[in-house]
Amino acid sequence: MSYWNYRVVKKEDYFGIHEAYYEDGEEKPNFVSMEEMSPHGETLDELKKDLQMFAEALDKPILHYKDF
């Protein structure tokens, strides 16, 4: 089973938050989204949850886009 989360990714000279995808049991993502993400949701509660997930990404190690 695969899963995803948001991660901070350094891409050239700037940082962005990308989706990171993992295979079951893997600690390092297999790939990240090409473009940065923006927070969104169909309801205010969904937007709050998405922003919370963005904030959690700030506490994880930074990934480098060139590694994918």
Jmol script that loads the backbone (N, CA, C; Angstrom):
load data "model"
ATOM      1  N   MET A   1       0.841  -1.166   0.000  1.00  0.00           N
ATOM      2  CA  MET A   1       0.000   0.000   0.000  1.00  0.00           C
ATOM      3  C   MET A   1       0.898   1.245   0.000  1.00  0.00           C
ATOM      4  N   SER A   2       0.603   2.184  -0.845  1.00  0.00           N
ATOM      5  CA  SER A   2       1.381   3.409  -0.905  1.00  0.00           C
ATOM      6  C   SER A   2       0.654   4.515  -0.143  1.00  0.00           C
ATOM      7  N   TYR A   3       1.386   5.560   0.161  1.00  0.00           N
ATOM      8  CA  TYR A   3       0.791   6.707   0.835  1.00  0.00           C
ATOM      9  C   TYR A   3       1.554   7.959   0.435  1.00  0.00           C
ATOM     10  N   TRP A   4       1.051   9.122   0.834  1.00  0.00           N
ATOM     11  CA  TRP A   4       1.697  10.386   0.514  1.00  0.00           C
ATOM     12  C   TRP A   4       1.600  11.328   1.706  1.00  0.00           C
ATOM     13  N   ASN A   5       2.422  12.357   1.667  1.00  0.00           N
ATOM     14  CA  ASN A   5       2.314  13.487   2.584  1.00  0.00           C
ATOM     15  C   ASN A   5       2.956  14.683   1.908  1.00  0.00           C
ATOM     16  N   TYR A   6       2.915  15.806   2.574  1.00  0.00           N
ATOM     17  CA  TYR A   6       3.589  16.993   2.058  1.00  0.00           C
ATOM     18  C   TYR A   6       5.004  17.034   2.628  1.00  0.00           C
ATOM     19  N   ARG A   7       5.935  17.500   1.807  1.00  0.00           N
ATOM     20  CA  ARG A   7       7.325  17.668   2.238  1.00  0.00           C
ATOM     21  C   ARG A   7       7.878  18.951   1.642  1.00  0.00           C
ATOM     22  N   VAL A   8       8.784  19.576   2.371  1.00  0.00           N
ATOM     23  CA  VAL A   8       9.516  20.734   1.849  1.00  0.00           C
ATOM     24  C   VAL A   8      10.576  20.198   0.899  1.00  0.00           C
ATOM     25  N   VAL A   9      10.615  20.778  -0.298  1.00  0.00           N
ATOM     26  CA  VAL A   9      11.564  20.360  -1.325  1.00  0.00           C
ATOM     27  C   VAL A   9      12.345  21.584  -1.784  1.00  0.00           C
ATOM     28  N   LYS A  10      13.667  21.445  -1.831  1.00  0.00           N
ATOM     29  CA  LYS A  10      14.522  22.501  -2.391  1.00  0.00           C
ATOM     30  C   LYS A  10      14.691  22.209  -3.872  1.00  0.00           C
ATOM     31  N   LYS A  11      14.286  23.160  -4.668  1.00  0.00           N
ATOM     32  CA  LYS A  11      14.332  23.024  -6.129  1.00  0.00           C
ATOM     33  C   LYS A  11      15.082  24.232  -6.664  1.00  0.00           C
ATOM     34  N   GLU A  12      16.311  24.000  -7.097  1.00  0.00           N
ATOM     35  CA  GLU A  12      17.223  25.055  -7.536  1.00  0.00           C
ATOM     36  C   GLU A  12      17.469  26.025  -6.383  1.00  0.00           C
ATOM     37  N   ASP A  13      16.993  27.263  -6.500  1.00  0.00           N
ATOM     38  CA  ASP A  13      17.315  28.284  -5.494  1.00  0.00           C
ATOM     39  C   ASP A  13      16.151  28.634  -4.565  1.00  0.00           C
ATOM     40  N   TYR A  14      15.137  27.778  -4.486  1.00  0.00           N
ATOM     41  CA  TYR A  14      14.011  28.106  -3.613  1.00  0.00           C
ATOM     42  C   TYR A  14      13.410  26.842  -3.013  1.00  0.00           C
ATOM     43  N   PHE A  15      12.591  27.054  -2.011  1.00  0.00           N
ATOM     44  CA  PHE A  15      11.913  25.961  -1.322  1.00  0.00           C
ATOM     45  C   PHE A  15      10.426  26.012  -1.637  1.00  0.00           C
ATOM     46  N   GLY A  16       9.804  24.847  -1.692  1.00  0.00           N
ATOM     47  CA  GLY A  16       8.365  24.759  -1.881  1.00  0.00           C
ATOM     48  C   GLY A  16       7.848  23.515  -1.187  1.00  0.00           C
ATOM     49  N   ILE A  17       6.548  23.450  -1.039  1.00  0.00           N
ATOM     50  CA  ILE A  17       5.934  22.262  -0.457  1.00  0.00           C
ATOM     51  C   ILE A  17       5.343  21.438  -1.594  1.00  0.00           C
ATOM     52  N   HIS A  18       5.778  20.183  -1.657  1.00  0.00           N
ATOM     53  CA  HIS A  18       5.363  19.250  -2.707  1.00  0.00           C
ATOM     54  C   HIS A  18       4.679  18.043  -2.076  1.00  0.00           C
ATOM     55  N   GLU A  19       3.912  17.319  -2.871  1.00  0.00           N
ATOM     56  CA  GLU A  19       3.422  16.024  -2.431  1.00  0.00           C
ATOM     57  C   GLU A  19       4.561  15.025  -2.593  1.00  0.00           C
ATOM     58  N   ALA A  20       4.741  14.169  -1.607  1.00  0.00           N
ATOM     59  CA  ALA A  20       5.762  13.119  -1.656  1.00  0.00           C
ATOM     60  C   ALA A  20       5.045  11.782  -1.560  1.00  0.00           C
ATOM     61  N   TYR A  21       5.431  10.828  -2.411  1.00  0.00           N
ATOM     62  CA  TYR A  21       4.767   9.526  -2.495  1.00  0.00           C
ATOM     63  C   TYR A  21       5.721   8.422  -2.066  1.00  0.00           C
ATOM     64  N   TYR A  22       5.203   7.513  -1.257  1.00  0.00           N
ATOM     65  CA  TYR A  22       5.988   6.434  -0.659  1.00  0.00           C
ATOM     66  C   TYR A  22       5.365   5.085  -0.994  1.00  0.00           C
ATOM     67  N   GLU A  23       6.199   4.070  -1.090  1.00  0.00           N
ATOM     68  CA  GLU A  23       5.734   2.694  -1.151  1.00  0.00           C
ATOM     69  C   GLU A  23       5.611   2.192   0.280  1.00  0.00           C
ATOM     70  N   ASP A  24       4.813   1.186   0.490  1.00  0.00           N
ATOM     71  CA  ASP A  24       4.584   0.628   1.815  1.00  0.00           C
ATOM     72  C   ASP A  24       5.899   0.276   2.496  1.00  0.00           C
ATOM     73  N   GLY A  25       6.082   0.785   3.705  1.00  0.00           N
ATOM     74  CA  GLY A  25       7.263   0.467   4.484  1.00  0.00           C
ATOM     75  C   GLY A  25       8.479   1.330   4.197  1.00  0.00           C
ATOM     76  N   GLU A  26       8.430   2.161   3.178  1.00  0.00           N
ATOM     77  CA  GLU A  26       9.566   3.019   2.826  1.00  0.00           C
ATOM     78  C   GLU A  26       9.541   4.291   3.670  1.00  0.00           C
ATOM     79  N   GLU A  27      10.719   4.719   4.131  1.00  0.00           N
ATOM     80  CA  GLU A  27      10.813   5.969   4.886  1.00  0.00           C
ATOM     81  C   GLU A  27      11.141   7.150   3.989  1.00  0.00           C
ATOM     82  N   LYS A  28      11.809   6.872   2.867  1.00  0.00           N
ATOM     83  CA  LYS A  28      12.150   7.926   1.906  1.00  0.00           C
ATOM     84  C   LYS A  28      11.160   7.845   0.750  1.00  0.00           C
ATOM     85  N   PRO A  29      10.650   8.986   0.286  1.00  0.00           N
ATOM     86  CA  PRO A  29       9.698   8.947  -0.826  1.00  0.00           C
ATOM     87  C   PRO A  29      10.341   8.421  -2.107  1.00  0.00           C
ATOM     88  N   ASN A  30       9.510   7.784  -2.930  1.00  0.00           N
ATOM     89  CA  ASN A  30       9.951   7.299  -4.230  1.00  0.00           C
ATOM     90  C   ASN A  30       9.933   8.415  -5.272  1.00  0.00           C
ATOM     91  N   PHE A  31       9.003   9.353  -5.108  1.00  0.00           N
ATOM     92  CA  PHE A  31       8.980  10.516  -5.992  1.00  0.00           C
ATOM     93  C   PHE A  31       8.188  11.642  -5.350  1.00  0.00           C
ATOM     94  N   VAL A  32       8.379  12.842  -5.876  1.00  0.00           N
ATOM     95  CA  VAL A  32       7.661  14.028  -5.417  1.00  0.00           C
ATOM     96  C   VAL A  32       6.985  14.678  -6.619  1.00  0.00           C
ATOM     97  N   SER A  33       5.958  15.471  -6.336  1.00  0.00           N
ATOM     98  CA  SER A  33       5.263  16.170  -7.415  1.00  0.00           C
ATOM     99  C   SER A  33       6.216  17.152  -8.102  1.00  0.00           C
ATOM    100  N   MET A  34       5.971  17.399  -9.381  1.00  0.00           N
ATOM    101  CA  MET A  34       6.834  18.300 -10.147  1.00  0.00           C
ATOM    102  C   MET A  34       6.682  19.746  -9.684  1.00  0.00           C
ATOM    103  N   GLU A  35       5.487  20.130  -9.344  1.00  0.00           N
ATOM    104  CA  GLU A  35       5.202  21.516  -8.966  1.00  0.00           C
ATOM    105  C   GLU A  35       4.840  21.608  -7.493  1.00  0.00           C
ATOM    106  N   GLU A  36       5.007  22.802  -6.941  1.00  0.00           N
ATOM    107  CA  GLU A  36       4.621  23.055  -5.568  1.00  0.00           C
ATOM    108  C   GLU A  36       3.105  22.981  -5.440  1.00  0.00           C
ATOM    109  N   MET A  37       2.664  22.712  -4.247  1.00  0.00           N
ATOM    110  CA  MET A  37       1.245  22.630  -3.966  1.00  0.00           C
ATOM    111  C   MET A  37       0.781  23.925  -3.305  1.00  0.00           C
ATOM    112  N   SER A  38      -0.519  24.152  -3.328  1.00  0.00           N
ATOM    113  CA  SER A  38      -1.106  25.251  -2.572  1.00  0.00           C
ATOM    114  C   SER A  38      -2.205  24.664  -1.692  1.00  0.00           C
ATOM    115  N   PRO A  39      -2.417  25.241  -0.515  1.00  0.00           N
ATOM    116  CA  PRO A  39      -3.445  24.691   0.362  1.00  0.00           C
ATOM    117  C   PRO A  39      -4.826  24.863  -0.272  1.00  0.00           C
ATOM    118  N   HIS A  40      -5.688  23.881  -0.061  1.00  0.00           N
ATOM    119  CA  HIS A  40      -7.028  23.944  -0.632  1.00  0.00           C
ATOM    120  C   HIS A  40      -7.968  23.020   0.126  1.00  0.00           C
ATOM    121  N   GLY A  41      -9.238  23.167  -0.122  1.00  0.00           N
ATOM    122  CA  GLY A  41     -10.254  22.315   0.466  1.00  0.00           C
ATOM    123  C   GLY A  41     -11.629  22.742  -0.019  1.00  0.00           C
ATOM    124  N   GLU A  42     -12.561  21.815   0.003  1.00  0.00           N
ATOM    125  CA  GLU A  42     -13.930  22.134  -0.402  1.00  0.00           C
ATOM    126  C   GLU A  42     -14.714  22.782   0.730  1.00  0.00           C
ATOM    127  N   THR A  43     -14.219  22.663   1.956  1.00  0.00           N
ATOM    128  CA  THR A  43     -14.832  23.304   3.111  1.00  0.00           C
ATOM    129  C   THR A  43     -13.726  24.001   3.905  1.00  0.00           C
ATOM    130  N   LEU A  44     -14.138  24.849   4.811  1.00  0.00           N
ATOM    131  CA  LEU A  44     -13.168  25.531   5.657  1.00  0.00           C
ATOM    132  C   LEU A  44     -12.404  24.515   6.511  1.00  0.00           C
ATOM    133  N   ASP A  45     -13.078  23.493   7.012  1.00  0.00           N
ATOM    134  CA  ASP A  45     -12.399  22.456   7.796  1.00  0.00           C
ATOM    135  C   ASP A  45     -11.365  21.702   6.970  1.00  0.00           C
ATOM    136  N   GLU A  46     -11.678  21.403   5.717  1.00  0.00           N
ATOM    137  CA  GLU A  46     -10.709  20.734   4.840  1.00  0.00           C
ATOM    138  C   GLU A  46      -9.501  21.635   4.591  1.00  0.00           C
ATOM    139  N   LEU A  47      -9.726  22.918   4.407  1.00  0.00           N
ATOM    140  CA  LEU A  47      -8.619  23.864   4.218  1.00  0.00           C
ATOM    141  C   LEU A  47      -7.751  23.922   5.470  1.00  0.00           C
ATOM    142  N   LYS A  48      -8.363  23.948   6.638  1.00  0.00           N
ATOM    143  CA  LYS A  48      -7.598  23.946   7.893  1.00  0.00           C
ATOM    144  C   LYS A  48      -6.742  22.696   8.006  1.00  0.00           C
ATOM    145  N   LYS A  49      -7.303  21.541   7.677  1.00  0.00           N
ATOM    146  CA  LYS A  49      -6.557  20.278   7.738  1.00  0.00           C
ATOM    147  C   LYS A  49      -5.379  20.315   6.765  1.00  0.00           C
ATOM    148  N   ASP A  50      -5.602  20.822   5.567  1.00  0.00           N
ATOM    149  CA  ASP A  50      -4.531  20.900   4.572  1.00  0.00           C
ATOM    150  C   ASP A  50      -3.420  21.828   5.067  1.00  0.00           C
ATOM    151  N   LEU A  51      -3.784  22.951   5.651  1.00  0.00           N
ATOM    152  CA  LEU A  51      -2.780  23.865   6.200  1.00  0.00           C
ATOM    153  C   LEU A  51      -2.008  23.213   7.343  1.00  0.00           C
ATOM    154  N   GLN A  52      -2.684  22.413   8.146  1.00  0.00           N
ATOM    155  CA  GLN A  52      -2.012  21.686   9.225  1.00  0.00           C
ATOM    156  C   GLN A  52      -0.984  20.712   8.644  1.00  0.00           C
ATOM    157  N   MET A  53      -1.351  20.030   7.552  1.00  0.00           N
ATOM    158  CA  MET A  53      -0.422  19.097   6.904  1.00  0.00           C
ATOM    159  C   MET A  53       0.776  19.853   6.315  1.00  0.00           C
ATOM    160  N   PHE A  54       0.543  21.068   5.792  1.00  0.00           N
ATOM    161  CA  PHE A  54       1.652  21.897   5.309  1.00  0.00           C
ATOM    162  C   PHE A  54       2.600  22.213   6.457  1.00  0.00           C
ATOM    163  N   ALA A  55       2.034  22.610   7.601  1.00  0.00           N
ATOM    164  CA  ALA A  55       2.858  22.960   8.762  1.00  0.00           C
ATOM    165  C   ALA A  55       3.664  21.757   9.233  1.00  0.00           C
ATOM    166  N   GLU A  56       3.089  20.563   9.202  1.00  0.00           N
ATOM    167  CA  GLU A  56       3.807  19.349   9.612  1.00  0.00           C
ATOM    168  C   GLU A  56       5.002  19.089   8.701  1.00  0.00           C
ATOM    169  N   ALA A  57       4.894  19.461   7.430  1.00  0.00           N
ATOM    170  CA  ALA A  57       5.992  19.264   6.484  1.00  0.00           C
ATOM    171  C   ALA A  57       7.224  20.072   6.886  1.00  0.00           C
ATOM    172  N   LEU A  58       7.016  21.196   7.563  1.00  0.00           N
ATOM    173  CA  LEU A  58       8.130  22.054   7.964  1.00  0.00           C
ATOM    174  C   LEU A  58       9.016  21.412   9.022  1.00  0.00           C
ATOM    175  N   ASP A  59       8.493  20.416   9.723  1.00  0.00           N
ATOM    176  CA  ASP A  59       9.259  19.735  10.772  1.00  0.00           C
ATOM    177  C   ASP A  59       9.995  18.491  10.275  1.00  0.00           C
ATOM    178  N   LYS A  60       9.819  18.147   9.008  1.00  0.00           N
ATOM    179  CA  LYS A  60      10.485  16.971   8.438  1.00  0.00           C
ATOM    180  C   LYS A  60      11.761  17.410   7.708  1.00  0.00           C
ATOM    181  N   PRO A  61      12.706  16.501   7.516  1.00  0.00           N
ATOM    182  CA  PRO A  61      13.921  16.866   6.769  1.00  0.00           C
ATOM    183  C   PRO A  61      13.586  17.368   5.357  1.00  0.00           C
ATOM    184  N   ILE A  62      14.368  18.312   4.887  1.00  0.00           N
ATOM    185  CA  ILE A  62      14.184  18.877   3.548  1.00  0.00           C
ATOM    186  C   ILE A  62      14.655  17.871   2.514  1.00  0.00           C
ATOM    187  N   LEU A  63      13.863  17.741   1.444  1.00  0.00           N
ATOM    188  CA  LEU A  63      14.235  16.893   0.311  1.00  0.00           C
ATOM    189  C   LEU A  63      14.799  17.779  -0.793  1.00  0.00           C
ATOM    190  N   HIS A  64      15.612  17.205  -1.656  1.00  0.00           N
ATOM    191  CA  HIS A  64      16.184  17.932  -2.788  1.00  0.00           C
ATOM    192  C   HIS A  64      15.607  17.364  -4.077  1.00  0.00           C
ATOM    193  N   TYR A  65      15.024  18.240  -4.872  1.00  0.00           N
ATOM    194  CA  TYR A  65      14.329  17.832  -6.100  1.00  0.00           C
ATOM    195  C   TYR A  65      15.249  17.032  -7.017  1.00  0.00           C
ATOM    196  N   LYS A  66      16.515  17.396  -7.082  1.00  0.00           N
ATOM    197  CA  LYS A  66      17.462  16.713  -7.977  1.00  0.00           C
ATOM    198  C   LYS A  66      17.644  15.239  -7.618  1.00  0.00           C
ATOM    199  N   ASP A  67      17.277  14.851  -6.387  1.00  0.00           N
ATOM    200  CA  ASP A  67      17.395  13.449  -5.971  1.00  0.00           C
ATOM    201  C   ASP A  67      16.279  12.573  -6.545  1.00  0.00           C
ATOM    202  N   PHE A  68      15.328  13.193  -7.211  1.00  0.00           N
ATOM    203  CA  PHE A  68      14.218  12.417  -7.776  1.00  0.00           C
ATOM    204  C   PHE A  68      14.256  12.536  -9.260  1.00  0.00           C
TER     205      PHE A  68
END
end "model"
wireframe off; spacefill off
backbone 0.3
color backbone group
